[in-house]
Amino acid sequence: MKKLTEGQKMFLSVMILFLIYAIIFIVFEDYDRVVLNPLDERVDWHLLFFSIIIMGVLIFLLHRYSQKMDERISREQAEKENMMRRELTQNIAHELKTPVASILGYSETILNNPDISEELKHQFIERTHTQAQRLTSLLQDISILNRIDYGSEMIEKEPVDLTKLINDTFLEVTPNLEKKQMTLTKHLPDKMQVNGNPSLLYSIFRNLFDNTINYAGEQTMIELSAVPIEGFWQFTFSDNGTGVPEEHLSRLFERFYRVDKGRSRAKGGTGLGLAIVKNAVQLHGGNISVQNRENGGLTFIFTIKK
């Protein structure tokens, strides 16, 4: 079923009010004419004809106004989307430039210096590989966001057990957690069934884990819990790490936004992880928010439709 535009909604709403008013007017006016103050039949027909003309003019003007409103809204949305695409293209170009330049620099050094020591050559190859991995991660994240932005209607959904998915994701990140002496406490139901896309649901929890591992600090405690609320599962994902300055909180979900740009790139972040989390949550009918904890650390609260 085609979704109504804002102008069409307004037009239908006003027409329904007109209809209700007309019914009430006809019923009571007819009673007034017949019982209380009878009028000549010819006068009644003239009034009716005049009312129909006025109604037709009002409907025509209202319809034109609703069309103009739709055109203005569409134009503003198109301008906003074009501006966002330009900014996104510039950000992508900027993010791609660093790893590409590094890969070219290291490879050219190796090719142009055949007498370079094996130790230094191996070091350059390792750095090239690291930058190639970062480039791969960036392209994967861009691909995920493109799927959500431009192909959300084509994303297939199926029954997913979120408890199993979260446990499997935890096993994947366990080595990284142990490396930083971080611990995870889970309070999850035995089985949380949702209708969703397994890949995007995995991206939600994997990116939250990765974000915490990269920026919360060593020996951090992570707590993940879920409770059912009115057709949704509500998740709380929190840590007792370093937290984020208050002025940055509202922008954490923006694409390519970094609290500390140098530190983020050094840790291999793409700047898209939390943007993917937000878009994937919204695609599954939920919302997400973030706040600082009183004693330090961050708390993400989000919902996923059952």
SEVEXTI-913326 format. One record per residue (C-alpha): x, y, z; residue number from 1; residue in one letter. Coordinates in pm, whole numbers, padded with zeros to 5 digits, always signed. Each point is the difference from the previous one (the first is absolute). Example, Ala and Ser with C-alpha at 12.3 -4.5 7.8 and 13.67 -1.06 7.14 Angstrom:
2
+--------+--------+--------+-----+----+
|      X |      Y |      Z |   i | aa |
+--------+--------+--------+-----+----+
| +01230 | -00450 | +00780 |   1 |  A |
| +00137 | +00344 | -00066 |   2 |  S |
+--------+--------+--------+-----+----+
***
This chain:
306
+--------+--------+--------+-----+----+
|      X |      Y |      Z |   i | aa |
+--------+--------+--------+-----+----+
| +00000 | +00000 | +00000 |   1 |  M |
| +00139 | +00338 | -00106 |   2 |  K |
| +00086 | +00234 | +00287 |   3 |  K |
| -00190 | +00329 | +00007 |   4 |  L |
| +00198 | +00322 | -00033 |   5 |  T |
| -00028 | +00279 | +00257 |   6 |  E |
| -00212 | +00205 | -00240 |   7 |  G |
| -00236 | -00290 | -00066 |   8 |  Q |
| -00036 | -00064 | +00374 |   9 |  K |
| -00088 | +00366 | +00058 |  10 |  M |
| -00246 | +00000 | -00291 |  11 |  F |
| -00178 | -00314 | +00122 |  12 |  L |
| -00011 | +00127 | +00359 |  13 |  S |
| -00162 | +00330 | -00101 |  14 |  V |
| -00242 | -00179 | -00236 |  15 |  M |
| -00110 | -00231 | +00281 |  16 |  I |
| -00064 | +00305 | +00220 |  17 |  L |
| -00194 | +00162 | -00285 |  18 |  F |
| -00208 | -00315 | -00038 |  19 |  L |
| -00078 | -00021 | +00372 |  20 |  I |
| -00093 | +00369 | +00005 |  21 |  Y |
| -00218 | -00040 | -00310 |  22 |  A |
| -00189 | -00294 | +00151 |  23 |  I |
| -00061 | +00187 | +00325 |  24 |  I |
| -00097 | +00316 | -00189 |  25 |  F |
| -00244 | -00182 | -00230 |  26 |  I |
| -00168 | -00188 | +00286 |  27 |  V |
| -00050 | +00301 | +00226 |  28 |  F |
| -00067 | +00251 | -00279 |  29 |  E |
| -00261 | -00230 | -00148 |  30 |  D |
| -00166 | -00027 | +00341 |  31 |  Y |
| +00013 | +00380 | +00036 |  32 |  D |
| -00151 | +00061 | -00344 |  33 |  R |
| -00280 | -00252 | +00040 |  34 |  V |
| -00097 | +00046 | +00364 |  35 |  V |
| +00124 | +00332 | +00131 |  36 |  L |
| +00037 | +00240 | -00292 |  37 |  N |
| -00135 | -00138 | -00330 |  38 |  P |
| +00142 | +00162 | -00314 |  39 |  L |
| -00120 | +00017 | -00355 |  40 |  D |
| +00113 | -00310 | -00196 |  41 |  E |
| +00149 | +00219 | -00275 |  42 |  R |
| +00217 | +00183 | +00254 |  43 |  V |
| +00117 | -00335 | +00140 |  44 |  D |
| +00119 | -00115 | -00344 |  45 |  W |
| +00188 | +00328 | -00058 |  46 |  H |
| +00174 | -00035 | +00335 |  47 |  L |
| +00089 | -00360 | -00074 |  48 |  L |
| +00139 | +00087 | -00343 |  49 |  F |
| +00205 | +00288 | +00142 |  50 |  F |
| +00135 | -00224 | +00278 |  51 |  S |
| +00107 | -00263 | -00254 |  52 |  I |
| +00189 | +00263 | -00204 |  53 |  I |
| +00178 | +00133 | +00311 |  54 |  I |
| +00084 | -00355 | +00108 |  55 |  M |
| +00140 | -00083 | -00345 |  56 |  G |
| +00220 | +00312 | -00001 |  57 |  V |
| +00129 | -00079 | +00349 |  58 |  L |
| +00077 | -00361 | -00098 |  59 |  I |
| +00186 | +00117 | -00312 |  60 |  F |
| +00207 | +00254 | +00195 |  61 |  L |
| +00073 | -00250 | +00275 |  62 |  L |
| +00109 | -00261 | -00252 |  63 |  H |
| +00232 | +00249 | -00173 |  64 |  R |
| +00147 | +00102 | +00335 |  65 |  Y |
| +00061 | -00364 | +00099 |  66 |  S |
| +00178 | -00061 | -00332 |  67 |  Q |
| +00218 | +00309 | +00051 |  68 |  K |
| +00082 | -00115 | +00353 |  69 |  M |
| +00103 | -00344 | -00128 |  70 |  D |
| +00219 | +00160 | -00266 |  71 |  E |
| +00167 | +00226 | +00257 |  72 |  R |
| +00060 | -00289 | +00241 |  73 |  I |
| +00140 | -00217 | -00282 |  74 |  S |
| +00227 | +00282 | -00114 |  75 |  R |
| +00130 | +00061 | +00353 |  76 |  E |
| +00057 | -00373 | +00054 |  77 |  Q |
| +00182 | -00029 | -00333 |  78 |  A |
| +00223 | +00298 | +00089 |  79 |  E |
| +00072 | -00149 | +00341 |  80 |  K |
| +00080 | -00343 | -00148 |  81 |  E |
| +00227 | +00158 | -00264 |  82 |  N |
| +00187 | +00192 | +00269 |  83 |  M |
| +00036 | -00317 | +00212 |  84 |  M |
| +00124 | -00195 | -00304 |  85 |  R |
| +00259 | +00269 | -00076 |  86 |  R |
| +00121 | -00001 | +00360 |  87 |  E |
| +00005 | -00380 | +00004 |  88 |  L |
| +00194 | -00012 | -00328 |  89 |  T |
| +00254 | +00249 | +00134 |  90 |  Q |
| +00037 | -00196 | +00324 |  91 |  N |
| +00040 | -00330 | -00186 |  92 |  I |
| +00263 | +00152 | -00228 |  93 |  A |
| +00185 | +00138 | +00301 |  94 |  H |
| -00013 | -00330 | +00188 |  95 |  E |
| +00113 | -00202 | -00303 |  96 |  L |
| +00287 | +00235 | -00073 |  97 |  K |
| +00201 | -00088 | +00313 |  98 |  T |
| +00019 | -00382 | -00038 |  99 |  P |
| +00043 | +00022 | -00378 | 100 |  V |
| +00285 | +00250 | +00036 | 101 |  A |
| +00165 | -00222 | +00262 | 102 |  S |
| -00030 | -00313 | -00216 | 103 |  I |
| +00144 | +00183 | -00300 | 104 |  L |
| +00281 | +00151 | +00207 | 105 |  G |
| +00112 | -00328 | +00158 | 106 |  Y |
| -00028 | -00198 | -00325 | 107 |  S |
| +00188 | +00263 | -00203 | 108 |  E |
| +00276 | +00006 | +00260 | 109 |  T |
| +00041 | -00378 | -00029 | 110 |  I |
| -00012 | +00005 | -00382 | 111 |  L |
| +00239 | +00294 | -00041 | 112 |  N |
| +00253 | -00131 | +00253 | 113 |  N |
| +00091 | -00359 | -00092 | 114 |  P |
| +00293 | +00003 | +00246 | 115 |  D |
| -00223 | +00072 | +00299 | 116 |  I |
| +00057 | -00234 | +00296 | 117 |  S |
| -00234 | -00294 | +00046 | 118 |  E |
| -00089 | +00122 | +00346 | 119 |  E |
| -00106 | +00344 | -00124 | 120 |  L |
| -00177 | -00152 | -00300 | 121 |  K |
| -00199 | -00230 | +00231 | 122 |  H |
| -00087 | +00299 | +00219 | 123 |  Q |
| -00131 | +00195 | -00300 | 124 |  F |
| -00199 | -00300 | -00121 | 125 |  I |
| -00162 | -00034 | +00343 | 126 |  E |
| -00096 | +00367 | -00002 | 127 |  R |
| -00138 | -00035 | -00353 | 128 |  T |
| -00207 | -00296 | +00112 | 129 |  H |
| -00135 | +00198 | +00298 | 130 |  T |
| -00106 | +00286 | -00225 | 131 |  Q |
| -00158 | -00245 | -00246 | 132 |  A |
| -00202 | -00151 | +00286 | 133 |  Q |
| -00114 | +00347 | +00105 | 134 |  R |
| -00099 | +00074 | -00360 | 135 |  L |
| -00196 | -00326 | -00015 | 136 |  T |
| -00183 | +00081 | +00325 | 137 |  S |
| -00087 | +00346 | -00128 | 138 |  L |
| -00140 | -00135 | -00327 | 139 |  L |
| -00201 | -00264 | +00187 | 140 |  Q |
| -00151 | +00262 | +00231 | 141 |  D |
| -00087 | +00225 | -00294 | 142 |  I |
| -00163 | -00297 | -00172 | 143 |  S |
| -00211 | -00077 | +00309 | 144 |  I |
| -00123 | +00361 | +00025 | 145 |  L |
| -00082 | +00005 | -00372 | 146 |  N |
| -00209 | -00314 | +00045 | 147 |  R |
| -00193 | +00166 | +00281 | 148 |  I |
| -00037 | +00337 | -00175 | 149 |  D |
| -00091 | -00106 | -00352 | 150 |  Y |
| -00110 | -00362 | +00024 | 151 |  G |
| -00187 | -00022 | +00330 | 152 |  S |
| -00313 | -00131 | -00173 | 153 |  E |
| +00202 | -00281 | -00157 | 154 |  M |
| +00173 | -00109 | +00324 | 155 |  I |
| -00133 | -00345 | +00084 | 156 |  E |
| -00114 | -00078 | +00353 | 157 |  K |
| -00041 | -00334 | +00172 | 158 |  E |
| -00050 | -00138 | +00353 | 159 |  P |
| +00317 | +00065 | +00203 | 160 |  V |
| +00090 | -00115 | +00351 | 161 |  D |
| +00172 | +00310 | +00140 | 162 |  L |
| +00129 | -00181 | +00309 | 163 |  T |
| +00194 | -00246 | -00216 | 164 |  K |
| +00120 | +00278 | -00232 | 165 |  L |
| +00131 | +00206 | +00293 | 166 |  I |
| +00172 | -00301 | +00156 | 167 |  N |
| +00168 | -00086 | -00331 | 168 |  D |
| +00113 | +00361 | -00042 | 169 |  T |
| +00140 | -00001 | +00354 | 170 |  F |
| +00208 | -00309 | -00080 | 171 |  L |
| +00147 | +00182 | -00302 | 172 |  E |
| +00110 | +00303 | +00201 | 173 |  V |
| +00115 | -00194 | +00309 | 174 |  T |
| +00372 | -00001 | -00104 | 175 |  P |
| -00008 | +00380 | -00037 | 176 |  N |
| -00176 | +00036 | +00335 | 177 |  L |
| +00255 | -00221 | +00174 | 178 |  E |
| +00287 | +00190 | -00159 | 179 |  K |
| -00123 | +00316 | +00175 | 180 |  K |
| -00108 | -00184 | +00316 | 181 |  Q |
| -00363 | +00098 | -00058 | 182 |  M |
| -00293 | -00199 | +00138 | 183 |  T |
| -00359 | -00039 | -00117 | 184 |  L |
| -00308 | -00061 | +00214 | 185 |  T |
| -00313 | -00111 | -00186 | 186 |  K |
| -00360 | +00002 | +00120 | 187 |  H |
| -00191 | -00144 | -00294 | 188 |  L |
| -00312 | -00215 | -00035 | 189 |  P |
| +00061 | -00358 | -00115 | 190 |  D |
| -00150 | +00075 | -00339 | 191 |  K |
| -00083 | +00334 | -00162 | 192 |  M |
| -00179 | -00056 | -00328 | 193 |  Q |
| -00025 | +00286 | -00251 | 194 |  V |
| -00075 | +00032 | -00368 | 195 |  N |
| +00306 | +00168 | -00147 | 196 |  G |
| +00306 | -00011 | -00219 | 197 |  N |
| +00272 | -00215 | +00166 | 198 |  P |
| +00287 | +00193 | -00161 | 199 |  S |
| -00122 | +00342 | +00113 | 200 |  L |
| -00095 | -00124 | +00348 | 201 |  L |
| +00351 | -00141 | +00030 | 202 |  Y |
| +00139 | +00342 | -00105 | 203 |  S |
| -00184 | +00168 | +00289 | 204 |  I |
| +00163 | -00208 | +00274 | 205 |  F |
| +00337 | -00046 | -00170 | 206 |  R |
| +00043 | +00374 | -00048 | 207 |  N |
| -00102 | +00074 | +00359 | 208 |  L |
| +00254 | -00255 | +00125 | 209 |  F |
| +00273 | +00134 | -00231 | 210 |  D |
| -00072 | +00360 | +00098 | 211 |  N |
| +00028 | -00082 | +00370 | 212 |  T |
| +00315 | -00210 | -00047 | 213 |  I |
| +00168 | +00279 | -00198 | 214 |  N |
| -00091 | +00300 | +00215 | 215 |  Y |
| -00123 | -00095 | +00349 | 216 |  A |
| +00346 | -00081 | +00137 | 217 |  G |
| +00164 | -00305 | +00152 | 218 |  E |
| -00144 | -00201 | +00292 | 219 |  Q |
| -00346 | +00130 | -00086 | 220 |  T |
| -00318 | -00179 | +00103 | 221 |  M |
| -00276 | -00033 | -00261 | 222 |  I |
| -00361 | -00077 | +00087 | 223 |  E |
| -00260 | -00111 | -00252 | 224 |  L |
| -00364 | -00058 | +00094 | 225 |  S |
| -00336 | -00037 | -00175 | 226 |  A |
| -00362 | +00023 | +00116 | 227 |  V |
| -00330 | -00027 | -00191 | 228 |  P |
| -00211 | +00317 | -00029 | 229 |  I |
| -00322 | +00034 | -00205 | 230 |  E |
| +00096 | -00196 | -00310 | 231 |  G |
| +00371 | +00086 | +00017 | 232 |  F |
| +00318 | -00128 | +00158 | 233 |  W |
| +00174 | +00284 | +00184 | 234 |  Q |
| +00377 | -00035 | +00029 | 235 |  F |
| +00239 | +00180 | +00232 | 236 |  T |
| +00367 | -00014 | -00100 | 237 |  F |
| +00224 | +00180 | +00249 | 238 |  S |
| +00361 | +00021 | +00115 | 239 |  D |
| +00190 | +00168 | +00283 | 240 |  N |
| +00274 | +00137 | -00225 | 241 |  G |
| +00112 | +00349 | -00089 | 242 |  T |
| -00330 | +00126 | -00141 | 243 |  G |
| -00037 | +00287 | -00247 | 244 |  V |
| -00002 | +00378 | +00058 | 245 |  P |
| -00360 | +00119 | +00020 | 246 |  E |
| +00027 | +00228 | -00305 | 247 |  E |
| +00077 | -00299 | -00223 | 248 |  H |
| -00284 | -00230 | +00110 | 249 |  L |
| -00263 | +00133 | -00240 | 250 |  S |
| +00231 | -00059 | -00299 | 251 |  R |
| +00128 | -00350 | +00076 | 252 |  L |
| -00233 | -00158 | -00256 | 253 |  F |
| +00103 | +00233 | -00284 | 254 |  E |
| +00192 | -00156 | -00286 | 255 |  R |
| +00376 | +00052 | +00020 | 256 |  F |
| -00033 | +00200 | +00322 | 257 |  Y |
| +00286 | -00061 | +00240 | 258 |  R |
| +00050 | +00133 | +00351 | 259 |  V |
| +00378 | -00027 | -00041 | 260 |  D |
| +00086 | -00032 | -00369 | 261 |  K |
| +00364 | -00095 | +00045 | 262 |  G |
| -00072 | -00263 | +00266 | 263 |  R |
| -00289 | -00149 | -00199 | 264 |  S |
| +00205 | -00048 | -00316 | 265 |  R |
| +00289 | -00144 | +00199 | 266 |  A |
| -00234 | -00265 | +00137 | 267 |  K |
| -00122 | -00088 | -00348 | 268 |  G |
| -00351 | +00142 | +00035 | 269 |  G |
| -00192 | +00096 | -00313 | 270 |  T |
| -00222 | +00262 | +00165 | 271 |  G |
| -00309 | -00188 | -00121 | 272 |  L |
| -00055 | -00262 | +00270 | 273 |  G |
| -00254 | +00187 | +00214 | 274 |  L |
| -00173 | +00139 | -00310 | 275 |  A |
| -00054 | -00360 | -00111 | 276 |  I |
| -00133 | -00087 | +00347 | 277 |  V |
| -00255 | +00283 | -00008 | 278 |  K |
| -00121 | -00070 | -00355 | 279 |  N |
| -00022 | -00376 | +00060 | 280 |  A |
| -00198 | +00056 | +00322 | 281 |  V |
| -00243 | +00233 | -00180 | 282 |  Q |
| -00037 | -00249 | -00286 | 283 |  L |
| -00118 | -00252 | +00260 | 284 |  H |
| -00266 | +00238 | +00133 | 285 |  G |
| +00193 | +00130 | +00299 | 286 |  G |
| +00176 | +00308 | +00134 | 287 |  N |
| +00335 | +00055 | +00169 | 288 |  I |
| +00143 | +00257 | +00240 | 289 |  S |
| +00330 | +00043 | +00184 | 290 |  V |
| +00092 | +00166 | +00327 | 291 |  Q |
| +00292 | +00025 | +00240 | 292 |  N |
| -00014 | -00196 | +00323 | 293 |  R |
| +00036 | +00188 | +00328 | 294 |  E |
| +00314 | -00192 | +00099 | 295 |  N |
| +00155 | -00001 | -00347 | 296 |  G |
| -00066 | -00192 | -00317 | 297 |  G |
| -00277 | -00009 | -00258 | 298 |  L |
| -00346 | -00153 | -00010 | 299 |  T |
| -00174 | -00082 | -00328 | 300 |  F |
| -00374 | -00068 | +00028 | 301 |  I |
| -00176 | -00133 | -00308 | 302 |  F |
| -00303 | -00202 | -00104 | 303 |  T |
| -00060 | -00267 | -00265 | 304 |  I |
| -00351 | -00097 | -00105 | 305 |  K |
| -00096 | -00358 | +00088 | 306 |  K |
+--------+--------+--------+-----+----+
***
